[in-house]
């Protein structure tokens, strides 16, 4: 789907193996994006220019952790680029220091809990995520 203004909350993802979305708006419903990360058969997930309110991700992250939802156990390829409301960005286009970086927490949780993940591209990610991404991508070179 491209572009995808929003996804329905009740979308059935059980048999989803691959999805590529562009300009997905998750500003008011970040839990829909989180749901994609728990699709049991998903192998490829591409989210380009995902519009999300970074500060609203807390609820979605708490939901995935508290429900012990399994991160997509078959996920092999992940590409994500995020756009967010400008009030979260500084003059250089990076996240402001005072904005809770729940997106980093969510992505760290996903990256550390997807056992087959071997190819990751995160646009403009913070150093903490860069280290994890590099480790995953380097690991895949030796398998």
C-alpha positions in Angstrom: 0.0 0.0 0.0 1.4 3.4 -0.9 0.7 5.9 0.4 -1.3 4.7 3.4 -2.9 7.4 5.5 -3.8 5.0 8.3 -4.4 1.4 9.0 -7.5 0.0 10.7 -7.2 -0.9 14.3 -8.8 -4.3 13.7 -6.6 -5.3 10.8 -5.9 -9.0 10.6 -2.2 -9.6 10.5 -1.9 -13.3 11.3 -1.0 -14.4 7.7 0.9 -11.2 6.7 4.3 -12.1 5.4 5.4 -8.9 3.8 4.3 -5.3 3.9 5.7 -2.0 2.5 4.0 1.2 3.5 4.8 4.7 2.6 3.6 7.9 4.4 1.7 5.9 6.9 0.0 8.2 9.5 0.2 6.8 13.0 0.1 10.2 14.7 -3.0 9.3 16.8 -2.8 5.5 16.6 0.8 4.3 17.2 -0.5 1.0 18.5 -1.4 0.1 14.8 2.3 0.3 14.0 3.3 -1.7 17.0 0.8 -4.4 16.0 2.7 -4.8 12.7 5.8 -5.7 14.7 4.0 -8.6 16.2 2.7 -10.2 13.1 3.6 -13.9 13.5 4.4 -14.7 9.9 5.9 -11.4 8.9 9.3 -11.6 7.1 9.7 -8.2 5.6 8.5 -4.9 7.0 9.2 -1.6 5.3 7.8 1.7 6.7 8.9 4.7 4.7 8.2 8.2 6.0 6.2 6.9 8.9 4.4 9.9 10.5 4.3 9.4 14.2 4.1 11.5 17.4 7.1 10.3 19.2 5.7 11.2 22.6 2.6 9.0 22.0 4.6 5.8 21.5 4.8 5.2 25.3 1.3 3.6 25.4 2.1 1.4 22.4 5.4 0.3 23.9 3.8 -0.5 27.3 1.1 -2.5 25.5 3.5 -4.7 23.6 5.7 -5.3 26.7 2.9 -5.8 29.2 1.0 -8.2 26.9 4.2 -10.2 26.3 3.4 -10.1 22.6 6.0 -11.9 20.7 8.0 -9.7 18.3 7.6 -11.0 14.7 9.5 -14.3 15.2 10.1 -14.7 11.4 11.1 -11.0 10.7 14.3 -11.0 8.5 14.2 -7.6 6.8 13.3 -4.2 8.5 13.5 -0.8 7.0 12.1 2.2 8.8 12.2 6.0 8.3 10.3 8.2 10.7 8.8 11.7 10.3 7.2 13.5 13.2 5.6 16.8 14.1 8.2 19.6 14.0 7.6 20.5 17.6 9.7 17.4 18.5 12.7 18.5 16.3 15.5 20.9 16.9 16.8 23.3 14.2 19.0 20.5 12.8 16.1 18.2 12.3 17.1 15.8 15.1 14.9 15.0 18.1 14.9 17.6 20.8 16.6 16.7 24.1 13.4 17.3 26.1 11.2 15.0 24.0 10.9 11.5 25.5 12.5 9.2 23.0 10.1 6.3 23.3 10.6 5.5 19.6 14.2 4.5 20.4 12.9 2.4 23.3 10.4 0.7 21.0 12.9 0.0 18.2 15.5 -1.3 20.8 12.9 -3.7 22.1 12.0 -4.9 18.5 15.7 -5.2 17.4 16.6 -7.2 20.5 13.7 -9.5 20.4 13.5 -10.5 16.7 15.8 -13.6 16.6 16.0 -14.0 12.7 16.4 -10.3 11.9 19.4 -10.1 9.6 19.0 -6.9 7.5 18.1 -3.6 9.1 18.0 -0.1 7.8 16.9 2.7 10.1 17.1 6.2 8.7 18.7 8.8 11.0 18.8 6.6 14.1 20.4 7.5 17.3 23.9 6.1 18.3 22.3 3.5 20.7 20.3 2.0 17.8 23.1 2.3 15.3 25.3 0.0 17.4 22.5 -2.6 17.5 21.7 -2.3 13.8 25.4 -2.6 12.9 25.7 -5.8 15.1 22.7 -7.3 13.4 23.9 -6.5 9.9 27.4 -7.7 10.6 26.1 -10.9 12.2 24.2 -11.7 8.9 27.4 -11.5 6.9 28.9 -14.4 8.9 25.8 -16.7 8.7 
